[in-house]
Amino acid sequence: MDVQFRYGQHPTEDTMRAVADLYDVYGIRRVRLNQTERTILVEYDATRLSSANVFQLLRRAGLSVTEKASPFPPAPPPTPAPETTKNPAA
């Protein structure tokens, strides 16, 4: 299962070490940090952990996690249906 969070402040060196230590937590499979978008993607075993557990682990590591984010880009807005013109009855 993947969960993505946004964070506020860029992590310090100590925070990055603590985030790297998350690999020692049973159930954490992968952690990817995207500094340009300020997001962190965590792949975890849903039979061992929940997204709330992952959130708490990141906070305890010192990462300023603010919200859960969708790992998928937002869907484009629907295109409006073409208007049909009605011919006046003759």
QUIZILIN-V176645 format. One line per field, one symbol per residue. ss: DSSP state (@ for helix, = for strand, . for the rest). A space follows every 50 residues. Layout:
ss = ???
This chain:
ss = .======.....@@@@@@@@@@@@...=======....======...... @@@@@@@@@@....=====.....................
